[in-house]
Amino acid sequence: MTDVLVDLRSHLMATPLFSIALTLAAYLMGTRLFERLGRPGWCPAVLIAALFVAASLSLFGIDYDDYRRGAEWLMLLLGPATVALGVPLYQQRHHIRRLWKPIMLSLPPAAMLAALYSVALAWAFGASPEVMASLAPKSVTAPIAIGITEQLGGSISLMMGGLLITGVMATLTVGPLARWLNVDDPRILGFVLGVNGHAIGTVHAFELGPTAGAFASLGMSLTGILTALLLPLAWQLLGLPAL
Protein backbone atom coordinates (compact mmCIF):
# COMPACT_ATOMS: atom_id res chain seq x y z
CA MET A 1 0.00 0.00 0.00
CA THR A 2 2.85 2.35 0.85
CA ASP A 3 4.52 1.69 -2.49
CA VAL A 4 1.25 2.47 -4.26
CA LEU A 5 0.97 5.83 -2.45
CA VAL A 6 4.58 6.68 -3.30
CA ASP A 7 3.98 5.85 -6.95
CA LEU A 8 0.79 7.92 -6.93
CA ARG A 9 2.58 10.94 -5.44
CA SER A 10 5.40 10.63 -7.95
CA HIS A 11 2.91 10.46 -10.80
CA LEU A 12 0.90 13.43 -9.55
CA MET A 13 3.94 15.65 -9.03
CA ALA A 14 5.70 14.69 -12.26
CA THR A 15 4.18 17.75 -13.94
CA PRO A 16 2.81 21.07 -12.61
CA LEU A 17 -0.71 20.10 -13.69
CA PHE A 18 -1.75 18.64 -10.33
CA SER A 19 -0.66 21.69 -8.33
CA ILE A 20 -2.34 24.08 -10.76
CA ALA A 21 -5.55 22.03 -10.93
CA LEU A 22 -5.68 21.69 -7.13
CA THR A 23 -5.22 25.44 -6.67
CA LEU A 24 -7.92 26.36 -9.18
CA ALA A 25 -10.32 23.74 -7.82
CA ALA A 26 -9.76 25.01 -4.27
CA TYR A 27 -10.45 28.57 -5.38
CA LEU A 28 -13.67 27.66 -7.18
CA MET A 29 -14.88 25.49 -4.30
CA GLY A 30 -14.00 28.15 -1.74
CA THR A 31 -15.86 30.83 -3.68
CA ARG A 32 -18.98 28.69 -4.10
CA LEU A 33 -19.04 27.61 -0.45
CA PHE A 34 -18.47 31.19 0.65
CA GLU A 35 -21.54 32.29 -1.32
CA ARG A 36 -23.64 29.44 0.06
CA LEU A 37 -22.70 30.36 3.64
CA GLY A 38 -23.96 33.88 3.06
CA ARG A 39 -20.55 35.54 2.59
CA PRO A 40 -19.50 35.43 6.28
CA GLY A 41 -16.68 37.81 7.24
CA TRP A 42 -15.13 35.22 9.56
CA CYS A 43 -14.66 32.68 6.77
CA PRO A 44 -13.55 34.27 3.47
CA ALA A 45 -13.25 32.22 0.31
CA VAL A 46 -9.45 32.28 0.43
CA LEU A 47 -9.50 30.66 3.89
CA ILE A 48 -11.77 27.86 2.66
CA ALA A 49 -9.51 27.34 -0.36
CA ALA A 50 -6.38 27.26 1.81
CA LEU A 51 -7.90 24.65 4.13
CA PHE A 52 -8.92 22.55 1.13
CA VAL A 53 -5.39 22.65 -0.30
CA ALA A 54 -3.86 21.78 3.10
CA ALA A 55 -6.25 18.85 3.56
CA SER A 56 -5.53 17.56 0.05
CA LEU A 57 -1.76 17.73 0.55
CA SER A 58 -2.10 15.89 3.85
CA LEU A 59 -4.38 13.24 2.32
CA PHE A 60 -2.00 12.48 -0.54
CA GLY A 61 1.13 12.89 1.62
CA ILE A 62 2.54 15.59 -0.67
CA ASP A 63 5.21 17.90 0.67
CA TYR A 64 4.34 21.59 0.56
CA ASP A 65 7.61 22.47 -1.22
CA ASP A 66 6.76 20.01 -4.00
CA TYR A 67 3.29 21.53 -4.34
CA ARG A 68 4.71 25.06 -4.41
CA ARG A 69 7.20 24.17 -7.14
CA GLY A 70 4.32 22.88 -9.24
CA ALA A 71 2.26 26.00 -8.58
CA GLU A 72 5.06 28.37 -9.59
CA TRP A 73 3.35 28.85 -12.94
CA LEU A 74 0.51 30.55 -11.09
CA MET A 75 2.96 32.49 -8.93
CA LEU A 76 4.22 34.16 -12.10
CA LEU A 77 0.91 36.03 -12.20
CA LEU A 78 1.84 37.86 -8.99
CA GLY A 79 4.18 40.11 -10.97
CA PRO A 80 1.42 41.54 -13.18
CA ALA A 81 -0.84 41.67 -10.11
CA THR A 82 1.70 43.88 -8.37
CA VAL A 83 1.88 46.25 -11.34
CA ALA A 84 -1.92 46.28 -11.51
CA LEU A 85 -2.02 47.92 -8.07
CA GLY A 86 -1.36 51.13 -9.96
CA VAL A 87 -4.90 50.93 -11.39
CA PRO A 88 -6.77 51.65 -8.12
CA LEU A 89 -4.23 54.36 -7.34
CA TYR A 90 -4.98 56.02 -10.68
CA GLN A 91 -8.72 55.58 -10.23
CA GLN A 92 -8.60 57.19 -6.78
CA ARG A 93 -6.22 60.02 -7.69
CA HIS A 94 -8.95 62.60 -7.03
CA HIS A 95 -9.31 61.27 -3.47
CA ILE A 96 -5.55 61.45 -3.00
CA ARG A 97 -5.44 65.05 -4.19
CA ARG A 98 -8.37 66.12 -2.05
CA LEU A 99 -7.40 64.21 1.12
CA TRP A 100 -3.63 64.02 0.82
CA LYS A 101 -2.99 65.63 4.21
CA PRO A 102 -4.97 63.16 6.39
CA ILE A 103 -3.75 60.28 4.22
CA MET A 104 -0.09 61.24 4.60
CA LEU A 105 -0.53 61.83 8.35
CA SER A 106 -2.25 58.50 9.06
CA LEU A 107 -0.69 56.09 6.58
CA PRO A 108 3.01 56.03 7.67
CA PRO A 109 2.35 55.37 11.40
CA ALA A 110 -0.35 52.82 10.57
CA ALA A 111 1.94 50.90 8.19
CA MET A 112 4.86 51.04 10.63
CA LEU A 113 2.74 49.89 13.58
CA ALA A 114 1.36 46.96 11.56
CA ALA A 115 4.91 45.66 11.08
CA LEU A 116 6.22 46.74 14.48
CA TYR A 117 3.74 45.03 16.75
CA SER A 118 4.04 41.68 14.98
CA VAL A 119 7.83 41.77 15.10
CA ALA A 120 7.78 42.95 18.75
CA LEU A 121 5.43 40.14 19.80
CA ALA A 122 7.50 37.54 17.95
CA TRP A 123 10.69 38.88 19.58
CA ALA A 124 9.06 38.88 23.04
CA PHE A 125 8.19 35.20 22.66
CA GLY A 126 11.73 34.34 21.56
CA ALA A 127 11.07 33.84 17.86
CA SER A 128 13.95 33.42 15.44
CA PRO A 129 14.94 36.17 12.96
CA GLU A 130 13.37 34.08 10.18
CA VAL A 131 10.00 34.08 11.95
CA MET A 132 10.18 37.84 12.60
CA ALA A 133 11.07 38.47 8.95
CA SER A 134 8.09 36.34 7.89
CA LEU A 135 5.60 38.21 10.09
CA ALA A 136 6.79 41.77 9.40
CA PRO A 137 4.95 42.22 6.05
CA LYS A 138 1.76 40.43 7.17
CA SER A 139 -0.47 43.48 6.52
CA VAL A 140 0.71 43.96 2.92
CA THR A 141 -1.02 42.48 -0.10
CA ALA A 142 0.48 39.13 -1.15
CA PRO A 143 2.38 40.10 -4.34
CA ILE A 144 4.37 42.76 -2.48
CA ALA A 145 4.63 40.79 0.78
CA ILE A 146 6.30 37.88 -1.00
CA GLY A 147 9.01 40.15 -2.41
CA ILE A 148 9.61 41.76 0.98
CA THR A 149 9.79 38.39 2.74
CA GLU A 150 12.31 37.07 0.22
CA GLN A 151 14.42 40.21 0.66
CA LEU A 152 14.41 39.87 4.46
CA GLY A 153 15.05 36.13 4.35
CA GLY A 154 11.75 34.97 5.83
CA SER A 155 9.57 31.96 5.09
CA ILE A 156 6.99 32.45 2.35
CA SER A 157 4.66 29.78 3.74
CA LEU A 158 4.73 31.29 7.24
CA MET A 159 4.18 34.77 5.80
CA MET A 160 1.16 33.55 3.83
CA GLY A 161 -0.32 32.07 7.00
CA GLY A 162 0.15 35.37 8.82
CA LEU A 163 -1.32 37.22 5.83
CA LEU A 164 -4.43 35.07 5.89
CA ILE A 165 -4.97 35.43 9.65
CA THR A 166 -4.42 39.19 9.48
CA GLY A 167 -6.98 39.66 6.73
CA VAL A 168 -9.61 37.58 8.52
CA MET A 169 -9.02 39.33 11.86
CA ALA A 170 -9.27 42.75 10.20
CA THR A 171 -12.67 41.96 8.73
CA LEU A 172 -13.88 40.67 12.11
CA THR A 173 -12.64 43.53 14.30
CA VAL A 174 -12.95 46.73 12.25
CA GLY A 175 -16.76 46.72 12.30
CA PRO A 176 -17.21 46.25 16.08
CA LEU A 177 -14.44 48.75 16.84
CA ALA A 178 -16.02 51.31 14.48
CA ARG A 179 -19.39 50.93 16.21
CA TRP A 180 -17.75 51.24 19.63
CA LEU A 181 -15.96 54.42 18.54
CA ASN A 182 -19.07 55.75 16.72
CA VAL A 183 -17.26 55.84 13.36
CA ASP A 184 -19.59 55.40 10.40
CA ASP A 185 -17.81 57.25 7.61
CA PRO A 186 -17.35 54.69 4.77
CA ARG A 187 -14.14 56.43 3.70
CA ILE A 188 -12.55 55.78 7.09
CA LEU A 189 -13.88 52.23 7.36
CA GLY A 190 -12.66 51.35 3.88
CA PHE A 191 -9.23 52.91 4.37
CA VAL A 192 -8.73 51.06 7.66
CA LEU A 193 -9.76 47.76 6.08
CA GLY A 194 -7.37 48.28 3.18
CA VAL A 195 -4.42 49.31 5.36
CA ASN A 196 -4.83 46.48 7.86
CA GLY A 197 -6.63 43.75 5.95
CA HIS A 198 -5.00 44.01 2.47
CA ALA A 199 -6.99 42.18 -0.25
CA ILE A 200 -9.29 40.32 2.15
CA GLY A 201 -10.21 43.55 3.91
CA THR A 202 -10.72 45.27 0.56
CA VAL A 203 -13.17 42.60 -0.59
CA HIS A 204 -15.11 43.08 2.65
CA ALA A 205 -15.03 46.86 2.17
CA PHE A 206 -16.70 46.56 -1.24
CA GLU A 207 -19.50 44.66 0.49
CA LEU A 208 -20.05 47.76 2.64
CA GLY A 209 -20.36 49.98 -0.41
CA PRO A 210 -18.46 51.43 -3.40
CA THR A 211 -17.00 54.33 -1.40
CA ALA A 212 -15.61 52.02 1.29
CA GLY A 213 -14.24 49.71 -1.41
CA ALA A 214 -12.56 52.59 -3.24
CA PHE A 215 -10.81 53.80 -0.11
CA ALA A 216 -9.85 50.24 0.83
CA SER A 217 -8.15 49.86 -2.57
CA LEU A 218 -6.37 53.13 -1.96
CA GLY A 219 -5.23 52.11 1.52
CA MET A 220 -4.09 48.67 0.37
CA SER A 221 -2.08 50.06 -2.55
CA LEU A 222 -0.39 52.86 -0.60
CA THR A 223 0.43 50.56 2.32
CA GLY A 224 2.05 48.06 -0.01
CA ILE A 225 4.18 50.69 -1.72
CA LEU A 226 5.21 52.41 1.53
CA THR A 227 6.07 49.12 3.24
CA ALA A 228 8.08 47.87 0.28
CA LEU A 229 10.13 51.07 0.34
CA LEU A 230 10.65 51.48 4.08
CA LEU A 231 10.53 48.05 5.76
CA PRO A 232 13.81 46.67 4.31
CA LEU A 233 15.52 49.97 5.18
CA ALA A 234 14.14 49.89 8.74
CA TRP A 235 15.22 46.26 9.03
CA GLN A 236 18.81 47.26 8.28
CA LEU A 237 18.74 50.32 10.54
CA LEU A 238 17.54 48.21 13.47
CA GLY A 239 20.40 45.80 12.87
CA LEU A 240 18.13 42.83 12.21
CA PRO A 241 19.77 40.17 10.02
CA ALA A 242 18.54 39.51 6.49
CA LEU A 243 18.95 35.77 6.14
PyMOL commands that set and color helices and strands:
alter all, ss='L'
color gray80, all
select helices_A, chain A and resi 2-12+17-36+45-60+64-70+72-75+78-83+86-91+93-98+100-124+129-135+142-152+156-180+186-208+210-237
alter helices_A, ss='H'
color red, helices_A
deselect
rebuild
show_as cartoon
